Amino acid sequence: MNCQATKTRLSKLFALLAGSWLLAAAGALADAYYDQGVLLYSQHNFKAAAPYFEASMQSEPNVSNSCYYAALTYQQMGDWARAKQAYRRVVERFPGSEAAGLARIYLQKYDPDFLKKAAGQSSEHVVSPHNLQLTQLLAPHSADYDQLPAEGKIYFQRVGGSQVVDAQLNGRPTPMIFDTGAEACVFGKNHLQQLGINPPSGDPVGQSFGVGSSSGVGTWRMNVNLKVGNIERRNFPVAVQERMDVPPLLGQTFFKDFEYTTDPGARSITFRKKDAARSVADDHYAVPFVREGREMVVNVQVNGHSCPMYFDTGADVVCFSGSQIQNLGITVPEDAQEGLSRGIGGSTKSRSFPIDRMKLGPVEKSNLEICVVENSQLPRPLLGQSFFKDWQFTIDNDRHLIRFLRR
């Protein structure tokens, strides 16, 4: 949906209902502030854009888009306190709007307590442009849970350190990276065009953050039929960005209703619905994780220091930002190998070198090579395939456990 067109229609409606040229003039002024803010935002001049969105909200306080853009702008500036406050304001004042749906995506990850409280106080449940309900998003099972198979097994190929599976998008075959570090399934417009599928148009409705970009990447939403093995999600929402130089990502939204076991030796992933999951043998080593949004965060020992990290099957290697590795008291050596890291944001320079030791439950590595990306905006480091590829593991979403079994 075109946000500016929606805003213009709302301004005209308010002017007609009021029957006052004063209100019409206020709407026109708000439009001018909004337009200038969007222009500056598109030029990445976030500091200059913020006052225009604030002025637009003051002139025409009933329009949600200015409020949402203000939140995005503060997020881009790194002003997390004001960004969170603005996202909360969108949800509280415009609970049924598209902007509120997008704001809830941010708040689900960074302020879930507020989101649950807001859900209990409001009868409005729209959380995205595709009318997904908040109750569905927070519920243990998806709306189509009863139609999903009890079990399924898929096979993957190793491409670098990634696990690549065969999928079908609207009946068209496409490879995808099995990625526990991606909250959603993500495609590039270039992928859709290669498959003969019309990509979404208009202005982006959200942003994604990942390796390869120091700022957010604009995203669109579209509903598709996505099938992997015998698991098919119909009318299923995915994220689309302008271009991706890596294969599409099969993220948490697709398989969150399953317990799944990865077997590196057989190169297979076995899925079982949560209520059909079998008991696990005593020789599994269990490691707890917590959820941040849909990300799995585990507590890793890095050179003896405790470090929360994202458990990420979509990452080839273990990856830190410059500040994250510095906070662990580790200095990047001068002879570190220079290279490129690719992610959903594109490619960015990185440096690789071995560290003494890393440990997570029964998995322990010595002299493990890690990657440092200076401009990474990820809140936590990525625990990638190079650390756990020698182990079979099962994700138990109900108990929030990762059960490891040595091959």
N, C-alpha and C positions, 0 to 999 in steps of 0.2 A: 504494500500500500504506500502511496506517495504521501509522506508526512506533511509536506508543504501544502499539497492540495487539500488534505483533510483540515489543516489549520485554517486555510482560507475559507472553506465552506462553513466551519464553525464560527469564524468571525462574522460572516455575512448573516448567519442565522441569529446570532446574538443582537446584531444591529437591527434586524427586522422586528424581533420580539420587543426590544426596548423602544423602538420608534423614535430614537433620539440621535441627532447628528453628533452629539458629544461622544456617545458610545461608539459610533462608527469611526470617529476620528481616533479614539483610543485604540480600536482594533487596527487601524491603518498604521499607527505609530508602533504598535507591537509587532506588526509585520515587518516594518523597517528594521527594528532592532533584531528580530529573529533572522531575517535575511542576511544582515551584516554578520551576525554571529556564526551562521552556517558557512558563509564565505570565508571568514577567518579560520574557522575550524578546519575546513577543507584544505587550507594552506598551512595547517599544523601550527598556526599562531594561537595557541590555546590561551595564553595569558591575556591576549587582547580580546579573545572571543568571550571569555567568561562574563565580563560586565554587560555585554549585549544580551546574553540570555537572561541574566538577572533582571535587566531593565524590561525585557519582554514579559517576564513573569509578573512584574509589578504593574505594567500597563494593562495586561490582559491575563489575570491570574487563573482563568478557567481553562487555559490551553495547556495540555500535558507535555507537548513536544519540547517546548522551551525548557521546562523543568528537567526532562530527561537529557537533553543536550548539555545542560549545565552540569549534570552528574557525570556525563562522559568527559566533559572538558576538565573537571577537577581530577578525574581519574587519570587522564593523560598527563596532567601537570604533576602527578604524584601526591596530590593533596587528598589522601585517603579519608581523612576525617570528614572533609566537606563533601567528598564524593558519596560516602555512605549516608550522610545526612540528606543529600539531594535525592538519592535513590529511595530512601525511606519516605521522603515527601511525595514522590511520584506514587508510591503504593498507597499511602494514606489518603491522598487527595483525589487520585484518579484510579481507583481500584479495578475498574472494568476496562481500562484503556489498553491499547497495544503497548504504550510506553510502560505501563505498570507491569505487563507481562515480561518485557525485556529487563526491567529493573529487578524483578524477582529472580531472574537467572543470576544476576550479580549477587544479590543478597543471599540466595540459597547457598552460595559458596563462602561469602565473607561475613554474613550476619544471619545465620539460620535461626537463631533464637528470636530475633525480631520478626522474621518471616512467619514462624509458627504462631507467634502471638497475634500478628496481623490477621492470619488465616482464621483464628478463633474469634476475632472481633467483627469480621466482615462476611457478608453473604455473597460477595463478589468473588469469583474463583478463576477468572480468565487470566492466564499467565503467559500467553504468547500469541503472535499473530495467527496461529493455527487453532486457537481456542482450546488448547490443552488445559485441563483443570488442575488447579493447585492440589486438590485432594488426590488426583491421579499421580502428580509428580512426587508427593510426599508419601504415598501409599507404598506398602511393601511389594505390591504386584502392579503390573500395568493393566490397562483396561482390557487388553486382548489376552490376558494370561491364560484363561481357560482354553483358548484355541491353540496355544503353543504345544508342541510335542513334549512328552515327558522326558525324552532323552534324544541326544543327537551327537554325532561325532563328525568332525571335519579334520582335514589334513592340511598342513601348511608346508611351504617351501621356505628355505632360508635364503633371503636376499640381503647380503651383508649380515647384520645382526638382527634383522627384522623377521617376524613371522608373517608371511604373505599368504592369504587364503583366497580361494576363488569365490566370488560373490556374483549375484545378479541384481542389477539395478533396472527396474521396470522391464525385466525379462532379458536384459542385455548383459553379457558376461563382462566382469571387470575384476581385476585383482584389488585387494584391500589389505592394509596392514592391521593386524590384530593388535589393538592399542589400549591397554588398561589405563594409560595416562591421559587419554582423550575422553572428555566428559560426553561428547556427542559424536555422531558419525559426520565426517567432514569431507566434502568434495570441492574441487576447483571447477570453475566454469570451463576450463580447458578439458577436464575429464568428461563433463556432460556433453560438450560439443563433439568430442571424439566418439561418443556413444550415440550421437544423433538425437540428443535430448535437449530441448530448448532450456537454457539457463534462466533463472529469475532476472528481472529487470528492475529499473527504478533505483532509488537510493538504498544503500545498505541499512539494515534494521538492527544491527548489532556489531559486536567486535569479538575477535578471538585473539588470544595471546599465546605465544609459544616461541620456541627456538627459531632464530632466523630473522627476528625483527625486534628493534628496541621499543616499538610502540605497537598499538593494536592494529589488527587487520580487519577491514570492513567485511561483514558477512551478511548473507541473505538466508532466508528460510524457505524450504519447499517440502511438500509431502510427496513421498515416493513409495514404491513397493520394493523392499530390500530383502533378499533371500541369501542365506549362507547355509549350505548343506540342506537339512530338512527343516530349518527354522526360517520362517518367513514373517516379516512384519509389514502389514499392509497399511497404506495411508500413514506412513511413518515419517515423522519430521527429521530432516537432516539440515546441517549447516552447509552453506556454499560460499566460497570466497572467490575473488577474482581469478587467482591462479595459484596452483600448487605444483611445486617441482618434485614432490614425492607422491607416491600412490595415495589414493583416498584412505581415510582412517576409519576403522571399524571400532567405534568407541563404546563407552559404558551404557549408553541408552539402549543399545541393541541387545546386550546380554545381561543386563542387571537382574533379570528375573531368574537367572540360572546360577547354580553352583557349577564351576568348571575346573577341569583338571588338564594341565598341560604336560604332555609327555615328550620331552626333547628327543628321546631315542626313537620313538615311533613317529615323531613329527605329527602328532595329533593333538586335538583339543576335544575333550569330551564334556558335553553340557548335560546337566540334569536339572529339571525344575526343582525349586527349593523344597517343595513338599514331597518330591519323589527321590530326593538325594539319599544314597545309601550311607550306612555307617562307615566311618573311616577306620582303617586298621591302626593298631597301637604303635606301629613303627613310623607313623608320620610325626614330624616335628611341627608343632603349632606355633605360629608367630602372630600376635595380635596386630590389627591395624585400626585406624580411626578414619572416618570419612570427613573430608573437607569438600562440600558439594558432593560430587561423585568421585573425587580423587581418593585413592587409598594412600594413607600416610603411615609409614613404618618408621620405627626408631632404630637407626643404624649406628653402629660404633665405627667411627672413622679415626684411625690412629689413637684410639682410646677415648675419643670425645663423642658424646651423644649428639646425633644429628637427625632430625626428622626429614624424611625424603619421600617423594612420590614413587610408589612401586609402579614402574612404567614398562610394560612389554613392548611399547612402540618405540622405545629408545634403544639404539644399538649399544650404546656405551653408558657409563656413569658420567653424569654431566653436572657441573656446578657453574654458578656465575662467579665473577671475580670477587665480589664482596662475600659470597658464601664461603668460598675456599679460604679467604683471608680470616674470616671469623673463626675458623677451625685452627688457626695458627699455622697454616700451611702456606709456604711461599712458592710461587711458580718459578721453577728454575730457569736460568737464562738460556739453557740449551733445550727447553721444551720444544717439541715438534709443532710447527705451525701447520694449520690445515683449515678446512671449511666444515662447518656443521650445518646440516639442512633440516628444516622443520617447516611447519605450516606457514611461518612468516617469511620463508625464503632461505637464503644462505648467509652465513655470517662467519667471520674469522674466529678461529678457536686455537687453543694450545693444549697439547696432550703430553702427559708425563705420568710415571708410576708413583703410587703412594705406598706406604709400608703395609697397611692392613685395613681391611674392612670386614665387619661381622654383622650378620643378621640371623638370630637364632642359630640353627645348625650350619648355616652357610658362612664360610670364612675364606677370604682371599688375601693372599700376600702378594706384594709387588704388582698390584692391579693398576692398569693404565686407566686414567680418568681424563676427562675433557673439560676445559674451562672456557666458557663463552663470556666475554667481558660484558656484552650488552644485553644479556638475557634478562627479561622482565619476569621470569617465573618466580613465584613466591618461595618455592622450595627446590632443592636439587632433585635430579632425576636418577633413580636407581634402575639402570637399564640392563639389557640382556647379557652383557659381558659379565655381570656379577652372578646371575642365577641360571645361566643357560645349561649348566651341567646337572640341574636338579629338576625332578618332576614336582609339580606343586598343584594344589587344589585351593581355589578361592571359595571360602564359605562365607557368603554375604550375610546370612542370618546371625552367625556367631562372631562375625568380624575377625576371622582367622584366615591365615595362609598356612596350609599344611604342606610341608616339604617332605619329599621322599627321594633319597639318593637313587640315581639310576643304577 
